[in-house]
Amino acid sequence: MKPGLPAPPDYLTLDQALASGFLKISEVSAGGSVPNLRAENLGARSVLLLDGEELVGAKQNRVLNLTLLLAANSTTTIPVSCVEAGRWSSRSAEFASAQRMHFAAGRAKRQEHVTESLNLRGDRRSRQGEVWEEIAAKSSELSAPSATGAMADIYQKHQHTVDEYTSAFSVSSEQVGAVFAVGGDVLGCEVFEHPDVLQRVFPKLLGSYALEAVGKAAGGEPAEGAARIFLESVAAANYREFPALGLGRDMRISGDSITGGGLLLDERFVHMAAFRQAGSTARRTAGATGMARPSQRARRPASDR
């Protein structure tokens, strides 16, 4: 730990908790429920689950609808969305973690759904039909057909390209967040409470934005000004708090061009994700170019927030 930095938080990530055997995620019952899963934290440490992380197995693959911090020795019904429309048959008793997340455009849409759901009904559901439509559109766009309409098959088809991106970027030892852009268009930002957490989740997180870069025109770095404008929009957006399902408080973010959410604990952001809404644009300034293909440049740090 560097001087001046607080100690890393004591909670485990999803992957750490599953690997240790302290976390078990399963269907809520023998019959199952598409928008809900059962998470049992059997350990003495809390567990961080990130918005968009994919869980595979059981009756169908799902992604987490928002970021949660599960208390130690607790059982929680967690809200999820299906990312495999054509399967409802058991493959395993429990879920495993995939080394990927819901792609960024899908995460942005789902964030809008969850905010709307919380505001209107007090729950955390997505519009499941639209989630499936987004996956079908991405599958068609990237020529990645799937027998079960699984998002996993899109990633599998383009895994080599996604891996190129995740191996080409790194984060600095004191970095807590990043702004992500493709071809000069800012897509979103992610902020964590400590560099250690960002380090642990960055490859998976980056992959969700990397899939958006597949098939897009190559370019150089987006201008710093575009990132600043985007962050100013995030700062000026509307914020509303709700009691969380686990520890802390859910924070929902909405604005004319911004959507997102986060988790607050003891007045600090454990995680915050904000996205540019479809139809709005945060572009580079004149003369700057977009992200280059990873094969065209050396490994470098991601942009610091």
For each residue, the residues with C-beta under 8 A, 3 or more apart:
1: 5 7 8
2: 5 173 174
3:
4:
5: 1 2 174 194 195
6: 194
7: 1
8: 1 194 196 197
9: 193 194 196 197 270
10: 45 46
11: 45 46 47 48 69
12: 16 17 20 22 23 43 45 46 47 48
13: 16 17 47 48 50 197 200 201
14: 17 18 23 47 48 49 50 53 97
15: 18 19 97 99 200 204
16: 12 13 19 20 200
17: 12 13 14 20 22 23 41 43 47
18: 14 15 21 23 25 96 97
19: 15 16
20: 12 16 17 23 43
21: 18 42
22: 12 17 41 42 43 45 47
23: 12 14 17 18 20 39 40 41 42 43 47 70
24: 39 40 42 94
25: 18 37 38 39 40 55 78 94 95
26: 37 38 40 58 93 94 95
27: 30 31 32 33 37 38 58 59
28: 32 33 36 37 38 77
29: 32 33
30: 27
31: 27
32: 27 28 29 58 59 88
33: 27 28 29 36 37
34: 60 82 128
35: 79 80 81 125 126 128
36: 28 33 77 78 79 80
37: 25 26 27 28 33 55 58 62 77 78 80 95
38: 25 26 27 28 75 76 77 78
39: 23 24 25 47 49 70 75 76 77 78
40: 23 24 25 26 74 75
41: 17 22 23 46 47 70 71 72 73 74 75 76
42: 21 22 23 24 73
43: 12 17 20 22 23 47 72 73
44: 72 73
45: 10 11 12 22 72
46: 10 11 12 41 69 70 71 72 246 247
47: 11 12 13 14 17 22 23 39 41 43 69 70
48: 11 12 13 14 67 68 69 70 197 270 271
49: 14 39 53 64 67 68 69 70 78
50: 13 14 53 64 67 101 201 205 271
51: 64 65 66 67 107 111 261 271 273
52: 63 64 101 102 106 107 110 208 273
53: 14 49 50 63 64 97 98 101 204
54: 61 62 63 83 97 98 100 101 102 151 152
55: 25 37 58 61 62 63 64 80 95 96 97 98
56: 61 95 96 97 98 152
57: 61 91 92 94 95 96
58: 26 27 32 37 55 90 91 92 93 94 95
59: 27 32 87 88 89 90 91
60: 34 82 84 87 88 148
61: 54 55 56 57 82 83 84 87 98 150 151 152
62: 37 54 55 80 81 82 83 95
63: 52 53 54 55 80 81 83 101 102 110 151
64: 49 50 51 52 53 55 67 68 78 79 80
65: 51 78 79 80 81 110 114 124 125 126
66: 51 79 111 114 124 250 261 263
67: 48 49 50 51 64 261 262 263 270 271 273
68: 48 49 64 76 78 244 245 246 263
69: 11 46 47 48 49 244 246 247 248 263 265 270
70: 23 39 41 46 47 48 49 74 76 246 247
71: 41 46 74 76 246 247
72: 41 43 44 45 46
73: 41 42 43 44
74: 40 41 70 71 246
75: 38 39 40 41
76: 38 39 41 68 70 71 245 246
77: 28 36 37 38 39 245
78: 25 36 37 38 39 49 64 65 68 245
79: 35 36 64 65 66 114 123 124 125 245
80: 35 36 37 55 62 63 64 65
81: 35 62 63 65 102 110 126 128 131
82: 34 60 61 62 85 128 131 132
83: 54 61 62 63 102 131 135 150 151 152
84: 60 61 87 148 149 150 151 152
85: 82 132 135 136 148 149
86: 146 147 148 149 150
87: 59 60 61 84 148 150
88: 32 59 60
89: 59
90: 58 59 93
91: 57 58 59
92: 57 58 95 96
93: 26 58 90
94: 24 25 26 57 58
95: 25 26 37 55 56 57 58 62 92
96: 18 55 56 57 92
97: 14 15 18 53 54 55 56
98: 53 54 55 56 61 152
99: 15 203 204 207
100: 54 152 155 162 204 207 208
101: 50 52 53 54 63 107 204 205 207 208
102: 52 54 63 81 83 106 107 110 151 208
103: 106 107 138 151 154 208 209 211 212
104: 107 108 180 187 188 208 209 211 212 275
105: 108 109 134 138 187 212 278
106: 52 102 103 109 110 131 134 135 138 151
107: 51 52 101 102 103 104 110 111 188 208 273 275
108: 104 105 111 112 187 188 259 260 275 276 277 278
109: 105 106 112 113 130 131 134 278
110: 52 63 65 81 102 106 107 113 114 126 131
111: 51 66 107 108 114 115 259 260 261 273 275
112: 108 109 115 116 254 259 277
113: 109 110 116 117 125 126 127 130 131
114: 65 66 79 110 111 117 118 124 125 126 252 261
115: 111 112 118 119 252 253 254 259 261
116: 112 113 119 120
117: 113 114 120 121 123 124 125 126
118: 114 115 121 122 123 124 240 242 250 252
119: 115 116 240 252
120: 116 117
121: 117 118 125
122: 118 242
123: 79 117 118
124: 65 66 79 114 117 118 245 250
125: 35 65 79 113 114 117 121 128
126: 35 65 81 110 113 114 117 130 131
127: 113 130 131
128: 34 35 81 82 125 131 132
129: 132 133
130: 109 113 126 127 133 134
131: 81 82 83 106 109 110 113 126 127 128 134 135
132: 82 85 128 129 135 136 149
133: 129 130 136 137
134: 105 106 109 130 131 137 138
135: 83 85 106 131 132 138 139 149 151 154
136: 85 132 133 139 140 149
137: 133 134 140 141
138: 103 105 106 134 135 141 142 144 151 154 211
139: 135 136 142 144 145 146 149 153 154
140: 136 137 143
141: 137 138 215
142: 138 139 154 157 158 211 214 215
143: 140 157
144: 138 139 153 154 156 157 158
145: 139 153
146: 86 139 149 150 152 153 154
147: 86 150 153
148: 60 84 85 86 87 153
149: 84 85 86 132 135 136 139 146
150: 61 83 84 86 87 146 147 153 154
151: 54 61 63 83 84 102 103 106 135 138 154 155
152: 54 56 61 83 84 98 100 146 155 156
153: 139 144 145 146 147 148 150 156 157
154: 103 135 138 139 142 144 146 150 151 157 158 211
155: 100 151 152 158 159 162 207 211
156: 144 152 153 159
157: 142 143 144 153 154
158: 142 144 154 155 161 162 211 214
159: 155 156 162 163
160: 163 164
161: 158 164 165 210 213 214
162: 100 155 158 159 165 166 207 210 211 214
163: 159 160 166 167
164: 160 161 167 168 293 294 295
165: 161 162 168 169 206 207 210 213 294
166: 162 163 169 203 206 207 210
167: 163 164 294 299
168: 164 165 294 295 297 298 299 300
169: 165 166 202 206 294 299 300 301 302
170: 202 299 300 301 302
171: 175 178 195 198 199 202 301 302
172: 175 195 301 304
173: 2 195
174: 2 5 195
175: 171 172 178 195 198 301 302 304 305
176: 191 192 193 194 195 198 305
177: 189 190 191 192 198 304 305
178: 171 175 189 190 198 302 303 304 305
179: 186 188 189 227 230 231 303 305
180: 104 186 187 188 189 190 206 209 302
181: 184 185 186 187 222 226 227 284 290 291
182: 185 187 209 212 213 216 290 291
183: 213 216 217 218 219 290 291
184: 181 219 222 223 226 283 284 288 289 290 291
185: 181 182 222 276 281 282 283 284 290
186: 179 180 181 189 222 226 227 229 230 276 282 283
187: 104 105 108 180 181 182 209 212 275 276
188: 104 107 108 179 180 209 260 273 274 275 276
189: 177 178 179 180 186 227 230 231 234 273 274 305
190: 177 178 180 198 205 271 272 273
191: 176 177 262 269 271 272 273 305
192: 176 177 195 197 198 201 269 270 271
193: 9 176 197 268 269 270 271
194: 5 6 8 9 176 197 198
195: 5 171 172 173 174 175 176 192 198 199
196: 8 9 199 200
197: 8 9 13 48 192 193 194 200 201 271
198: 171 175 176 177 178 190 192 194 195 201 202
199: 171 195 196 202
200: 13 15 16 196 197
201: 13 50 192 197 198 204 205
202: 169 170 171 198 199 205 206 302
203: 99 166 206 207
204: 15 53 99 100 101 201 207 208
205: 50 101 190 201 202 208 209
206: 165 166 169 180 202 203 209 210 302
207: 99 100 101 155 162 165 166 203 204 210 211
208: 52 100 101 102 103 104 107 204 205 211 212
209: 103 104 180 182 187 188 205 206 212 213
210: 161 162 165 166 206 207 213 214
211: 103 104 138 142 154 155 158 162 207 208 214
212: 103 104 105 182 187 208 209 216
213: 161 165 182 183 209 210 216 291
214: 142 158 161 162 210 211
215: 141 142
216: 182 183 212 213 290
217: 183 290
218: 183 290 291 292 293 296
219: 183 184 289 290 291 292
220: 288 289 290 291 292
221: 288 289 290 291 292
222: 181 184 185 186 226 227 284 288 289 290 291
223: 184 226 227 284 285 287 288
224: 227 228 303
225: 228 229 284 285
226: 181 184 186 222 223 229 230 282 283 284 285 288
227: 179 181 186 189 222 223 224 230 231 303
228: 224 225 231 232
229: 186 225 226 232 233 282
230: 179 186 189 226 227 233 234 276 282
231: 179 189 227 228 234 235 305
232: 228 229 235 236
233: 229 230 236 237 255 257 258 282
234: 189 230 231 237 253 255 258 260 274
235: 231 232
236: 232 233 255
237: 233 234 253 254 255 258 260 274
238: 253 254 255
239: 251 252 253
240: 118 119 251 252 254
241: 249 250 251 252 264
242: 118 122 249 250 252
243: 249 250
244: 68 69 247 248 249 250 263
245: 68 76 77 78 79 124 250
246: 46 68 69 70 71 74 76
247: 46 69 70 71 244 265
248: 69 244 263 264 265 266 270
249: 241 242 243 244 263 264 265
250: 66 118 124 241 242 243 244 245 261 262 263 264
251: 239 240 241 261 262 263 264 269 272
252: 114 115 118 119 239 240 241 242 260 261
253: 115 234 237 238 239 258 259 260 261 262 272 274
254: 112 115 237 238 240 258 259 260
255: 233 234 236 237 238 258 259
256: 280
257: 233 276 277 280 282
258: 233 234 237 253 254 255 274 275 276 277
259: 108 111 112 115 253 254 255 274 275 277
260: 108 111 188 234 237 252 253 254 272 273 274 275
261: 51 66 67 111 114 115 250 251 252 253 272 273
262: 67 191 250 251 253 269 270 271 272 273
263: 66 67 68 69 244 248 249 250 251 269 270 271 272
264: 241 248 249 250 251 267 268 269 270
265: 69 247 248 249 268 270
266: 248
267: 264
268: 193 264 265
269: 191 192 193 251 262 263 264 272
270: 9 48 67 69 192 193 248 262 263 264 265
271: 48 50 51 67 190 191 192 193 197 262 263
272: 190 191 251 253 260 261 262 263 269
273: 51 52 67 107 111 188 189 190 191 260 261 262
274: 188 189 234 237 253 258 259 260
275: 104 107 108 111 187 188 258 259 260
276: 108 185 186 187 188 230 257 258 280 281 282
277: 108 112 257 258 259 280
278: 105 108 109
279:
280: 256 257 276 277
281: 185 276
282: 185 186 226 229 230 233 257 276
283: 184 185 186 226
284: 181 184 185 222 223 225 226 288 289 290
285: 223 225 226 288
286:
287: 223
288: 184 220 221 222 223 226 284 285
289: 184 219 220 221 222 284 292
290: 181 182 183 184 185 216 217 218 219 220 221 222 284
291: 181 182 183 184 213 218 219 220 221 222
292: 218 219 220 221 289 296 297
293: 164 218 296 297
294: 164 165 167 168 169 297
295: 164 168
296: 218 292 293
297: 168 292 293 294 300
298: 168
299: 167 168 169 170
300: 168 169 170 297
301: 169 170 171 172 175 304
302: 169 170 171 175 178 180 202 206
303: 178 179 224 227
304: 172 175 177 178 301
305: 175 176 177 178 179 189 191 231
